[in-house]
Amino acid sequence: MKENVRHDLKYVSRFREHIYKNRIMLTYMGEISQEIILALLNMTEKKLDASHEDIGIKSKIFNVMVECLQNITYHNERNKYSRSSMFVISRNAGGYVIYSGNALQKLKAHELQEKLQRINDMTAPERKDFYLHWLQNRRIKGNPGAGLGLIDIARKTGSDLEFNFEEIDGEYVYFALKTVVKPKTWSKHYD
């Protein structure tokens, strides 16, 4: 067997071990469209049904998934990095971990980072009040969008949003977001 083939096969084995060790349920990398979002939701539903997960947890996971995937489509204009968008769900002792990532222009990254930090600086009641205020007024002057989906993620999970911006080149950064959906009591099916 050729050495490069052996190396490739070892990589597959290490990747499988990584998926098993980190309890990765679903991973996707590529362009995100409405069709892809529906397919990811469908696959996740089947995995959660197979694990007999509580309907309340499933609802939170779907809500966070939709917000994360819509966030990618909102910030991910067609560019040379469009196919680098990622979405991952894993499960650990703390709950379901949802990762998302996409490239965006550096100019937009600063504004997004400020929104994320403001959300993390809010208390749970402040997040709720802001969310309700936005829904009642349908718009906040001078701040379209206002990060409502991100606030909803923080509200639903009860956790701060973990994020990172990594420079790709002089014009683009890669934005990564991590959220955790914590069950009230962990499922007996977690091994």
C-alpha positions as CSV (number, residue, x, y, z in Angstrom):
1,M,0.0,0.0,0.0
2,K,1.3,3.4,-0.9
3,E,2.4,5.7,2.0
4,N,0.0,8.5,1.1
5,V,-3.0,6.1,1.0
6,R,-2.0,4.7,4.4
7,H,-1.7,8.3,5.7
8,D,-5.2,9.1,4.4
9,L,-6.7,6.0,5.9
10,K,-5.1,6.9,9.3
11,Y,-6.6,10.3,9.0
12,V,-10.1,8.8,8.5
13,S,-9.5,6.6,11.6
14,R,-8.4,9.6,13.7
15,F,-11.3,11.7,12.4
16,R,-13.8,8.8,13.4
17,E,-12.2,8.7,16.8
18,H,-12.6,12.4,17.2
19,I,-16.2,12.3,16.3
20,Y,-16.8,9.4,18.7
21,K,-14.8,11.0,21.6
22,N,-16.6,14.4,21.2
23,R,-20.0,12.7,20.7
24,I,-20.6,14.7,17.4
25,M,-24.1,14.0,16.2
26,L,-24.1,16.1,13.1
27,T,-21.6,18.0,11.1
28,Y,-21.9,20.0,7.9
29,M,-19.5,22.2,6.0
30,G,-20.5,24.1,2.9
31,E,-22.9,26.8,1.6
32,I,-26.0,27.2,3.7
33,S,-29.3,27.5,2.0
34,Q,-33.0,27.1,3.0
35,E,-32.9,23.5,1.6
36,I,-29.7,22.7,3.6
37,I,-31.3,24.2,6.8
38,L,-34.4,22.0,6.3
39,A,-32.2,18.9,5.7
40,L,-30.1,19.6,8.9
41,L,-33.3,20.1,11.0
42,N,-34.7,16.8,9.6
43,M,-31.5,14.8,10.4
44,T,-31.3,16.3,13.9
45,E,-34.9,15.5,14.5
46,K,-34.2,11.8,13.6
47,K,-31.1,11.7,15.8
48,L,-33.0,13.2,18.8
49,D,-36.0,10.9,18.3
50,A,-33.6,7.9,18.3
51,S,-32.2,9.1,21.6
52,H,-35.7,9.6,23.1
53,E,-34.9,13.2,24.1
54,D,-37.5,15.3,25.9
55,I,-39.7,17.5,23.7
56,G,-38.6,20.7,25.6
57,I,-34.9,20.0,24.9
58,K,-35.7,19.2,21.2
59,S,-37.6,22.5,20.9
60,K,-34.7,24.5,22.4
61,I,-32.2,22.7,20.1
62,F,-34.3,23.4,17.0
63,N,-34.7,27.1,18.0
64,V,-31.0,27.5,18.5
65,M,-30.2,25.6,15.3
66,V,-32.5,27.8,13.2
67,E,-31.1,31.0,14.7
68,C,-27.5,29.9,14.2
69,L,-28.2,28.8,10.6
70,Q,-30.1,32.0,9.8
71,N,-27.3,34.0,11.3
72,I,-24.9,32.3,8.9
73,T,-27.1,33.1,5.9
74,Y,-27.6,36.7,7.1
75,H,-23.9,37.4,7.5
76,N,-22.5,35.2,4.7
77,E,-22.7,37.1,1.5
78,R,-21.5,35.1,-1.5
79,N,-17.7,35.3,-1.5
80,K,-14.7,33.0,-2.0
81,Y,-15.2,31.6,1.5
82,S,-19.0,30.8,1.2
83,R,-18.3,27.1,1.2
84,S,-16.4,27.3,4.5
85,S,-19.6,27.8,6.6
86,M,-19.9,25.1,9.3
87,F,-22.5,23.7,11.6
88,V,-21.9,21.0,14.3
89,I,-24.0,19.5,17.1
90,S,-22.4,17.4,19.7
91,R,-23.5,16.0,23.1
92,N,-21.5,16.0,26.3
93,A,-22.2,15.8,30.0
94,G,-23.2,19.5,30.0
95,G,-25.8,19.3,27.3
96,Y,-26.0,19.7,23.6
97,V,-23.2,21.9,22.1
98,I,-24.0,23.7,18.9
99,Y,-21.2,25.3,16.9
100,S,-21.6,27.4,13.9
101,G,-19.1,29.4,11.8
102,N,-18.8,31.4,8.7
103,A,-16.6,34.0,6.9
104,L,-17.6,37.6,7.0
105,Q,-16.1,40.9,6.0
106,K,-13.8,42.4,8.7
107,L,-15.9,45.6,8.6
108,K,-19.0,43.7,9.8
109,A,-17.1,41.7,12.4
110,H,-16.5,44.7,14.7
111,E,-20.2,45.5,14.8
112,L,-21.2,41.9,15.4
113,Q,-18.6,41.5,18.2
114,E,-20.0,44.6,19.9
115,K,-23.6,43.1,19.7
116,L,-22.3,39.8,21.1
117,Q,-20.5,41.5,24.0
118,R,-23.6,43.6,24.8
119,I,-25.8,40.5,24.9
120,N,-23.3,38.8,27.2
121,D,-23.2,41.8,29.4
122,M,-27.0,41.7,29.9
123,T,-28.6,39.9,32.7
124,A,-31.3,37.3,31.9
125,P,-34.1,39.8,32.8
126,E,-32.5,42.5,30.6
127,R,-32.3,40.1,27.7
128,K,-36.0,39.2,28.1
129,D,-37.0,42.9,28.4
130,F,-34.9,43.9,25.3
131,Y,-36.4,41.0,23.3
132,L,-40.0,41.9,24.3
133,H,-39.4,45.6,23.6
134,W,-38.1,44.8,20.1
135,L,-41.0,42.5,19.4
136,Q,-43.5,45.1,20.5
137,N,-41.9,47.9,18.5
138,R,-40.8,45.8,15.6
139,R,-37.8,47.9,15.0
140,I,-35.1,49.7,17.0
141,K,-34.1,53.0,15.3
142,G,-30.6,53.0,13.8
143,N,-30.0,49.3,14.6
144,P,-31.7,47.0,12.0
145,G,-31.8,43.4,13.2
146,A,-30.3,44.5,16.6
147,G,-29.0,40.9,17.1
148,L,-32.5,39.7,18.0
149,G,-31.7,36.1,17.0
150,L,-28.5,36.1,19.1
151,I,-30.5,37.5,22.1
152,D,-33.0,34.7,21.6
153,I,-30.2,32.1,21.6
154,A,-28.9,33.5,24.9
155,R,-32.4,33.6,26.3
156,K,-33.3,30.1,25.3
157,T,-30.0,28.6,26.5
158,G,-29.6,30.7,29.6
159,S,-25.9,31.1,28.8
160,D,-23.5,33.6,27.5
161,L,-22.6,33.3,23.8
162,E,-19.0,32.0,23.3
163,F,-17.5,33.4,20.1
164,N,-14.3,34.0,18.3
165,F,-13.1,36.0,15.2
166,E,-10.1,34.7,13.4
167,E,-8.5,36.6,10.6
168,I,-8.5,34.8,7.2
169,D,-7.0,37.5,5.1
170,G,-6.9,41.3,4.9
171,E,-10.6,41.5,4.1
172,Y,-12.3,38.5,5.8
173,V,-12.5,37.0,9.3
174,Y,-14.0,33.6,10.3
175,F,-16.7,34.0,13.0
176,A,-17.2,31.0,15.2
177,L,-20.1,30.7,17.7
178,K,-20.7,28.1,20.4
179,T,-23.9,27.7,22.4
180,V,-24.9,25.0,24.9
181,V,-28.5,23.7,25.4
182,K,-28.6,22.4,28.9
183,P,-31.3,20.0,29.9
184,K,-32.9,20.4,33.3
185,T,-32.0,16.8,34.1
186,W,-29.7,14.9,31.8
187,S,-31.3,12.1,29.7
188,K,-30.8,8.6,31.0
189,H,-29.7,7.8,27.4
190,Y,-26.4,9.7,27.8
191,D,-23.6,7.2,28.0
